[in-house]
Amino acid sequence: MKLVYIASPLRGQHPSGKDYETNIRLAEEYCEKACSLGVLAFAPHLYFTQFYNDAIPEEREKGLEMGLAMLEKCEELWVMGNCISQGMRGEIARAKELGLPIYHVEAPHDIEYYPVSVDNNSLLGRHSCVTDSRGQDYTGKILVMNFDALKPEYRSRPYQLWLATGGFGCSPTARGRRVYATSLYDGEQCSFYRQDFAGILKGDVWEEVQRQYDFVIPVQEQADGCNMPQKGMEP
């Protein structure tokens, strides 16, 4: 069972009162939802606050330290919601140092937004992409679609991989945001917005995924530029 680190706020404007209690209840909700999907969810503030008082600076620091140590044991970091606290920023930075997959769950009250694959292989994300590739031109590149742009039943690695064939959205500076792309898995041709993609897939990740699934578009055809789908035109 996959061990997942749940990052969510603990302290608010009133650390010892209403905000604190509300955030504890929210963390409980997030962990319960995550566990119902078949992962082992760990939220540090549900455990370490049992014996460390977050209102005491020395004990709070000890709890944060213990949380980061536990993060090293986890396989993924799930960042819950859009409110990123100071403690969460530290967890995100440490996860990046460790090379852990980081998933942003924008709507943590809705279980359909949770990054769980329909098979046993982890979902792709920014950690699967070339560094700073979101600032590059996407034309002719294999792109990673964000998991939350897919319906839950299609959330698996093969459905995340698309070959960009045209559209103004391929350029990071163009006004138009449409990207025309072909699914490497089943050959479907669609248009999406640039923000639907995490970036350009790393070569070693592509090699790994090819060993796991059968794709419609062979590697050689992509490399040579042969038999490429016709480039779409921006409407």
C-alpha positions in Angstrom: 0.0 0.0 0.0 1.4 3.4 -1.0 2.3 5.8 1.8 1.2 9.3 1.0 2.1 12.5 3.0 -0.9 14.8 3.4 0.2 18.5 3.6 -2.5 20.9 4.8 -2.6 23.9 7.1 -2.6 23.6 10.9 -2.3 27.1 12.3 -4.6 29.9 11.3 -5.2 33.4 12.6 -6.1 31.8 15.9 -3.7 28.8 16.4 -5.2 27.8 19.8 -8.9 28.2 18.8 -11.3 27.9 16.0 -8.9 27.8 13.1 -6.7 25.1 14.7 -9.7 22.9 15.4 -11.1 23.4 12.0 -7.8 22.5 10.3 -7.5 19.3 12.4 -11.0 18.2 11.3 -10.1 19.0 7.7 -6.9 16.9 7.9 -9.0 14.0 9.3 -11.4 14.3 6.3 -8.6 14.4 3.8 -6.9 11.3 5.3 -10.2 9.4 5.5 -10.9 10.1 1.8 -7.4 9.2 0.7 -7.4 5.9 2.7 -10.8 5.0 1.1 -9.0 5.1 -2.3 -6.5 2.5 -1.3 -3.5 4.5 -0.1 -2.0 4.9 3.4 -2.4 8.6 4.3 -0.2 10.3 6.9 -0.9 13.9 8.1 1.8 14.9 10.6 -0.4 17.3 12.5 -2.8 14.5 13.3 -0.1 12.6 15.0 2.6 14.8 16.4 0.1 17.2 18.0 -0.9 14.4 20.3 2.3 15.0 22.3 3.8 18.3 20.9 2.0 21.6 21.7 2.0 23.6 18.4 1.4 26.8 20.4 4.9 26.4 22.1 7.6 27.4 19.6 10.1 24.8 20.7 7.6 22.0 20.5 6.2 23.2 17.2 9.7 23.1 15.7 10.2 19.6 17.0 6.9 18.6 15.3 7.9 20.2 12.0 11.3 18.4 12.2 9.6 15.0 12.9 7.2 15.7 10.0 10.0 16.2 7.5 11.7 13.1 8.7 8.5 11.2 8.1 8.3 12.7 4.6 11.4 10.8 3.7 9.5 7.5 4.3 6.6 8.5 2.0 6.2 7.9 -1.7 4.2 11.0 -2.6 3.3 14.4 -1.3 -0.3 15.6 -1.7 -0.7 19.4 -1.2 -4.3 19.9 -0.1 -6.1 23.1 -1.1 -4.9 26.6 -2.2 -3.9 27.9 1.2 -0.1 27.1 1.5 1.1 27.7 5.1 4.7 28.2 6.1 5.0 24.6 7.3 3.6 23.3 4.0 6.2 25.4 2.1 8.9 23.6 4.0 7.3 20.2 3.2 7.1 21.1 -0.5 10.7 22.2 -0.6 11.9 19.0 1.2 9.9 16.8 -1.2 11.6 18.5 -4.2 14.9 17.8 -2.6 14.0 14.2 -2.2 12.6 14.0 -5.8 9.2 12.9 -4.6 6.1 13.3 -6.8 4.2 16.3 -5.7 0.5 16.6 -6.5 -1.7 19.7 -5.9 -5.2 18.8 -4.9 -7.1 22.0 -5.6 -10.5 20.7 -4.3 -9.7 18.4 -1.4 -13.4 18.1 -0.4 -14.1 16.4 -3.7 -12.6 12.9 -3.8 -12.6 12.9 -7.6 -9.7 15.4 -7.4 -7.4 13.0 -5.5 -4.4 11.8 -7.6 -5.1 8.1 -7.5 -4.4 6.0 -10.6 -6.9 3.5 -11.9 -4.0 1.0 -12.1 -1.0 0.2 -9.9 1.4 2.7 -11.6 1.9 6.2 -10.1 0.4 9.1 -12.0 2.8 11.4 -14.0 3.2 15.0 -13.0 5.8 17.9 -13.0 8.3 15.5 -11.5 8.1 13.5 -14.8 8.8 16.5 -16.9 11.9 18.2 -18.2 13.0 21.0 -15.9 11.5 24.4 -16.8 9.8 22.8 -19.9 6.6 24.8 -19.3 8.5 27.8 -20.7 9.5 25.9 -23.9 7.7 25.4 -27.2 5.6 22.2 -27.1 5.4 21.6 -30.9 6.4 18.0 -31.7 7.0 17.1 -28.0 5.5 14.4 -25.8 3.5 16.2 -23.1 2.2 15.1 -19.7 -1.4 16.0 -19.1 -2.3 17.0 -15.5 -4.2 14.2 -13.8 -7.1 16.5 -12.8 -7.8 17.3 -16.5 -8.8 13.7 -16.9 -12.0 12.0 -15.8 -11.3 9.6 -12.8 -11.8 6.5 -15.0 -9.0 7.7 -17.3 -6.4 8.6 -14.7 -3.5 6.4 -15.6 -0.1 7.0 -17.2 -1.0 6.1 -20.9 -3.9 8.6 -21.0 -1.7 11.3 -19.7 0.7 11.2 -22.7 0.0 13.4 -25.8 2.0 14.4 -28.8 1.7 18.2 -29.4 1.0 18.7 -33.1 0.2 22.4 -33.4 -1.8 25.4 -32.1 -0.8 28.8 -30.8 -0.8 27.3 -27.3 2.4 25.4 -28.1 4.3 28.7 -27.8 4.8 29.9 -24.2 4.4 33.5 -25.3 1.5 33.4 -27.8 -1.9 34.9 -26.9 -3.8 31.8 -28.0 -3.7 28.9 -25.5 -5.0 26.0 -27.6 -2.7 23.0 -28.1 -3.7 20.4 -30.7 -2.4 17.0 -29.6 -2.7 13.3 -30.4 -2.9 10.6 -27.8 0.1 8.3 -27.9 -2.1 5.5 -26.4 -5.1 5.3 -28.7 -4.4 7.9 -31.4 -7.3 10.2 -30.5 -6.8 13.8 -31.7 -8.1 16.6 -29.5 -7.4 20.2 -28.5 -6.6 21.4 -25.0 -5.4 24.5 -23.2 -1.7 24.9 -22.5 -2.4 24.8 -18.7 -3.9 21.3 -19.0 -0.3 20.0 -19.4 2.4 19.7 -16.7 5.2 20.0 -19.3 7.4 18.0 -21.6 8.0 14.4 -20.7 11.5 13.3 -19.6 13.2 10.7 -21.9 13.9 8.2 -19.2 10.3 8.3 -18.0 9.1 7.7 -21.6 11.3 4.6 -21.7 9.8 3.4 -18.5 6.2 4.0 -19.6 6.8 2.2 -22.9 7.8 -1.0 -20.9 4.5 -0.8 -19.1 2.0 -0.1 -21.9 1.5 -0.6 -25.6 1.3 2.7 -27.6 -0.3 3.4 -31.0 2.5 5.8 -32.1 5.9 4.1 -32.1 9.0 5.9 -30.8 10.8 5.8 -34.2 8.0 7.6 -35.9 8.1 10.4 -33.3 11.9 10.7 -33.5 12.0 10.9 -37.3 8.9 13.1 -37.6 7.3 10.5 -39.9 3.6 9.8 -40.1 2.9 12.6 -37.7 -0.8 13.7 -37.3 -1.6 16.8 -39.3 -1.0 19.9 -37.3 -4.2 21.6 -36.1 -5.0 25.2 -36.9 -5.9 27.8 -34.3 -9.6 28.8 -34.8 
